[in-house]
Amino acid sequence: MSNSQATILVIDDQPGIRRLLTEVLQDEGYNVLTAANGYEGIQVAIDFKPAVILMDMKMPGMDGIEALKELKRQGQGDQVIMMTAYGELDMVNEAREAGMRDYITKPFDIMSLCQIIEANIDSSSFTTERRLLIG
């Protein structure tokens, strides 16, 4: 799947992070959707079925782990990359158990983030093609 066809959903309660990621990812050729919290993010994921979901682990209301669990229940949580502050390894382990695909620590390096996203999009494309072939 080429970048221009891939949609990324960014779920983060900080407007500055959403804005930064939108600009960077659009420059990389992705379509970008954003949500300010877990509840909104779940609805956007259900409506638009993004290739990758970048989600903050700590958000007010519904945190990233709760949102991940709900996304999994809705069949939309296979490509979640969590964003977390350094040192939240207990939360990373909990998210991994809940089905998180990958994670990146804040502050993140944009190049590393883009590589993680691309690897997950490639993985998503392979999984989708495999499901179609196996049927």
Secondary structure, DSSP 8 states (H G I E B T S, - for coil): --GGG-EEEEE-S-HHHHHHHHHHHHHTT-EEEEESSHHHHHHHHHHH--SEEEEES--SSS-HHHHHHHHHHTT--TTEEEEEETT-HHHHHHHHHHT--EEEEES--HHHHHHHHHHHHHHHHHHHHHHHHH-
